[in-house]
């Protein structure tokens, strides 16, 4: 089945420019515990990709875990941000992984469709602002003052930093994934196809 939701310019396509590691050391297998926190039976291939650069990998894993799953933003709001960044980045791997994670964190199928449509598709003002913030940071690397002031009515400065860092982190990660040509893990692909089937009816 073809994807039902596709960005205007299509998902970023690249040949597999960087092959993932087959390293099965005891140290690497401990990552499986993190995978379990994400609801995965196996280590996601993005972990294997980044593990090629072991020195960066462990520092990244610690940092990334402070955004997801151990961030302070509610899971639903976090996943709206990540999905919007994946959509804007045209990163099918990131999108497919977080369709599944988003649905486990309170999003519905229609919420995910709305993420692809933009801020005006949401009725909730806070969620409209999160989409708007993603769009602005993605395009201009800053927030418009009016957007920032409205966000301040909902979020502390601490959470505003988290929102902007979460957006930037997943944009960075999408760049690595798109460049590598990493294909979506088989289990996440199956889940995405089930999602496509539901929303196409």
N, C-alpha and C positions, 0 to 999 in steps of 0.2 A: 504494500500500500504506500502511495506517495504521501508525503507530509501535507497535512491540511493547512497548517499555518507556516508560511514562508515569508521572510523579510522581502521588501521590495526588490532588492538586488540579489535575492537568493542567499542560501547558506554559503559561507565561505568554503571554497573547494581547494584542496591541495593534495598532491600526492603525499605518500608517507615519507616525509623528508627526514624524520628522526625516528628510528626504530626503538620501541620500548625495551627496557631491560628484562632479562630473564632471571635476574638475581633472586635467589631464593634463600639467602642467608637468614640465620636465626634473627638477626637484628631487623632485617626487612620484614620478616613474617610478623614481628610485633606490631607492625602497622595494621595488621588484620583487626586488632582490637579497636583501632580508630574507625576502620571500615564498619565494624559492627554498630558503632554509635550512629553511623549514617544509614543504618538499615541494610547494609550490604553483606552478603555472605563471602564475597571475595574482594580483594583489594582492587579499587577502581584503577583503570589503566592510566589515568592522569597521574596517580601516585607513582606508578612504574616509570612513566615518562620523566617526571621530575627527579626521581631517584638516580637517574643517570648522573646528575651532578649532586653527589651525596652531601657535600659540604653545604650547599644551598638548601638542599631538601629538608634537612632536619630543622634548620632555622625557619624555613618557610612553614613547615608543618606546625611548629609551635605558634607562630604568628597567626596562621590561617585558622587554627582551632579557636583562637580568641575572638574571631569573628563568627565562625560557624563550626561546631554547634554551641560554643560557649560564649557567644556574644550576649549583650544585654538587651538587644532589640527583640521584641516578640518574634517568634518563628515566622508567622504569617507575613509580617512587614519585611523581615529580612529576605524572605523568598521572593516577594514582589520585586525588591531591588535587584536581586541576583538574576531573576528571569528577564527583567527589563534590560539589564546590561548584556546578557547573553543575546537577546534579540537585536539590540543595537549593534553588537559586535559581530552579528551574523555567525555566531559560534554554536553550531548544532550540538556539539558534545556537551557544552555547558547547559544549553537549553534542555536537552533530553535528560540529563542527570537531575536537573532541578525541577522539571515537571513532576517527576516522581517524588522528590523531597518536598516540594511545595504542597502537593496533595496530602502528604502526611503531616503537614504543618498548618492545616486549616484552610488552604485554598481549595476552590472548587474548579471544575472544568471551565466554567464560564469566567471565573476570575482569571484563569490563565489566558483564555481568549482575549480578555480585556487588556491584559498586560501587552499583548501584541498590538492592540489598537491605540494605546496611549492614554494620557491622563483623563481625557474627557469621557472615556468609557466607564470610569469609576464614579459611583455616587458618593462615596465617603471622601470628605475633604482631605483627611490625613493621607489616604492612599493616593488621591490625585496629586498631592504635593510630593509624595515619594517618587512617583513616576516623573513628575516635572523636574525634580531635583536630579534624578538619573540623567534625563535628557540634557539638562544644562551642564552638568559636570562632564558628561561624555563629549559634548560639542565644544564647550568653552573652557573646561577645567576650572570652573568656578560657579557659584550660585548667583543668580540675580538677587539684588538686595530685597526685593519684594518677596521672593520665594523664601529667602533666609528668614526674614521677619515672621512670615507665616509659620514656618517650621518651628520657630522658637515658641510659638504658642502651644505646641504639642511636645517638644523635646527639650531636654536640658542641653547645655553646651557639650557635656560629655557624650550624649547620644548623637548630637550633630557631628561630632568628630567621628564617631563610629559609622554613621551613615555615609559620610564622604569617603572614609577609608574603605568601607565595604564596597562601595561603588568602584573606587579606583583599583582595589585589589582584584576584583573579578574582571575588570577591563584588562588589566595586566595579564591575568591568567588566560583570558580568551585569546590574547595575542600570541602567547606561547602555544596554546592548543591549535589555533588556526595555522600557525607557521609549521607546526610539526605534522599536520595532516592527520591527527589522531581521530580514529573512528570511534563512535559510541560503543560502549561495552554491550555485549550481547543481551544481558538481562535488562539493561536500561532501554535498549532498542526495542525489545519485546514490549516493555511497559509503554513506551512512546507510541508504538503502533496500536496498542489497545486504546490509548487516549485519542489518537487520530480517528480510530473507528467510532468512538463514542461521539465526538464532536461533529463528525461528518453526517450523522443521521438527522 
